[in-house]
Amino acid sequence: MPQLHVNHLAVPCQCILFDKDGTLLDLLATWGAWAELVLQELDNQLALIGGGSRLPDLSRVLGTRHGADGRLTGYDPAGPLAMATAEETTGILAWHLYGAGVPWNEALARVNAIVKEAMNTLRARRTAVPLPGLLLFLQQCSAAQLKLGVVTSDGDRTTGEQLEWMGIAGFFQTVVTRDRVRQGKPAPEMAETACRELGVLPENTVIIGDSNADMQLGKGAGLRLSVGISPDGAAGHLLDADVIITGYHQLRITG
């Protein structure tokens, strides 16, 4: 059985599951650009309503961080941008319009239009940047005949597009998106579904993710190892990780 070497550990495994956003792709480069578009248009909508309605604090809407000029510079790895489903995000955004006096059904319709336009912009730009060292690691996994899967809170269409844009779709034998399961993260259903479709036992499977929901998913499904990835070295949000890395340069496959 191949072995995954991470820090001081050598872990036998047959399969690795990956979260997508913040794990396969650079979340800030993709969803940061999307968040800037969405927050700006939401603020414009509030300004048109009048009565002094504006977003009081950009960072409190989706868990983003901004410079003095308002430009997005980072995100909270435990916040909505990193962890929320599309439905949850829609609700968060619509709440601000509802709070400004827009009827809930109209607020949802406006937010859906804002989100759709922002996604169309991302699609035009084909905005998806893989994390450093990812491609080399996937090639190692493929050479060792490891089975690979994606487990993500994103939807099927967006996930497929972004994997294709990064040129890595062919590495994965299964992709389990939020719309394929009844319960999303941190419930274990995504990992259980992926293991079943790949024909591997959970105890021979590793998960790599950037949120604690990914780590809890791994624990709940009985996976052998939960690897947290945190490019800036912050570890406080990965409470249930078995091991934490800053990048794929810390991983190696043998066997």
N, C-alpha and C positions, 0 to 999 in steps of 0.2 A: 504494500500500500504506500502511495506517495506520502511524503512528510512536508508539512508546512513549518518552516523555521521562522520564528518571530521572537525578537529579543533573545532571551536565554532558553526559550522553549523549542522543542521539536515535536510536533503534533501529527500523528498519522491521520489522514483524512482521504475521503473519496470525492468530496464535493465541497465547493465554496459558494455561499450565497452572498450577494452584494446588494446593499441599499443603492439607490441611484444618486439622488441629489446630495452633494457634499461628500460622496463616496466614490462614485464613478466620474461624475462631472463636477467642475468647479461651480458651486452653488451661486457664488457672488457674480460670476461672469454671466451666468444664464438667468437665474431668477432674480438677481440683483437688478439687472437691466429691466426685467419685467416689472419688478416692484416700483422702480422709479417711474415708469410710464403709468402704472395703475394709480400710485399715490398722487401724482401730479394731476391726473384727470379727475380723481375723486375730490381733490382740493378745488379744482376748477368748478366742479358741480356744486360744491358747497358754497363757493363764492357767488355763483349765479342765484342761489336760493335767497341770499341776502340775510340781513339781520345779524351780520357779524359772524356768520357761520364759516369756519375754516378748520382744518385739522390742527388741533392745539399742539400736538407733539407727534411728529412723524414717526418717531421711534416706538411709540406705544401702539401703533396700529398693527403692524406685522412683525414687530421685533427686529427692526432694522436700525443701523447706526449711521449717523449723518455728520458731515463736516459742517463748518461754520457757514458754508455757502449752500447748505441743504443737500449737497450731493451725497449719495449713498456710499459709505465706506466700509461697511461690515454688517454683520447680523448676529443675533443671539442664537446660538446653536440649540437652545431649549425653547425657542420662540416659534410663532406660527409660520414664518417664512420657511423655516427649516423642517417643520414637523406636521403642519396642518394639511388636511386633505383639501381638494378643490371645493367641496361643499362647505367645509368649515371656514375656509378663506372667504368664500362668498358671503357667508353669514356675518363674519367680522366686518367686512367692508360695508355691507348693507346697513349694519347697525348705525354707522355714522350718519348715513343719509336719513334713516328713520329718526335718529335723535335730533335732526335738524328740521323735522316736520314732514318728511316725505312718507307717504303710506308704504307699508312694508312690501306689498306686491310691486309697487312702482320702484322702490329702492332695489329690490332684487333684480328687476328688469334692467335698471340703469347699470348696476354692477356687472351683470352678465355681459352687457354691451361693452363696458370698459375693459373687462377681462378678455373678451374676444378680440378686441382691437389690439390690445397689448400682445396677445399670442400671435396674431397675424403679423405683427412687426417682428417678433422673434423668428417666425417661420421665414419671413423674407430675408432676415439676416443669417438664418441657420445657426443661431447662437447656442453652441454647446461646446465647452472646452474640457477635455479630460484632465484629471488630476495628473501631476507629474509622475512619471514612472509607471502609470497604469498599464499602458500598452505592453511594455516589456514583461510585467508580471502576468498579464493575461496570456502572453505567448509562452511563458514558463508553465503555466497551468495547463495549457493546451498540449504542450509537448509531453507532459507527464500524464496526459489522458484523464485529468480531473474533470468531473462534471461541474458545470457552472450555471448559476441561475441568478436572476434579479428579483428582489422583493421590494416593492416600492409603493408608497402612498399615492403616487401619481396615477393618472389614467392610462389606458392602453394606447390611445393614439399618440399622445405627447411622448410617452416613454419610447415607443417604437421609433418615432421621428428622431429623438435625441440620440438614441443608440446608433441609428444609421448615420446621422450627422458626424458623430465621433468616429465612425468606421469600425465599431466594435460589436455590432449586432450579431455577427456570425459566431462569436465566442460563446454565446449563451444558448443552452438547450431548453430552458424554460424562462418565462418572464411572468411573474405573478404581480398584477397590478391591483389597486384597491377595488376596482370594479369587478374583479373576479372572485372576491371572497365576501362572506357575510360580515366578518369582523376584521377591522384593520389593526394596525400596530397600536399598542404593544401586544395584542392577542396573538397567540402562536399560529393562527390558521394559515397565514401566508407561507411560513416556513414549512409547515406540515404539508401544504399543497405542493410546494416545490419539491420536497423530498419524495413525495409519492410519485410525482410526474417524472422525476429523474431516476427512480428506482433505487434510492439509497436510504440507509438508516440515519435517523437524526444523530445518533451517537458517532457517526462517521462524517459529520458535516460541520463546517465552520461558517460563521457569519461575520461579515465586515460591514460596519455602519458608523455613521457620524453622530447618531443621537442615542439617548438612553432607551428610547422606545425600541430601537434595533437590538440593543443589548437585552432588554426584557423579552423581546420576541424570541431571541435565541435561548434564553433560560427557560421560558415557558414551553418551547418545543423540544427541550431536552437535547439541544445541539452540543457538540463536543466543546466548542470554544467560541466565545463572543469577543471579537476584536474591535475596539473602538479606534476610529481614525480622527485625529484632531491636528490639522496642519499647523495651527499656532501654538500647539503644546498644551492648551487648556484642557484640564481633565475633570473639573468639578461637575460637569453635566453628564459625565459617563460613569455614573455611580455603579452600574451593574456590569461593567466591562471586566472580562478576565485579564485582558492586557490592552494597553493603549499604545498606538504608534502615531508618528507625525506624518508618515508618508509610506509609499510602497517600496521605497529603498530599504525599509526594515524587514521586508518579507522576502522569503526565498523558498522555492520548491525543489525538493530532491526526490529521487526514486522513480 
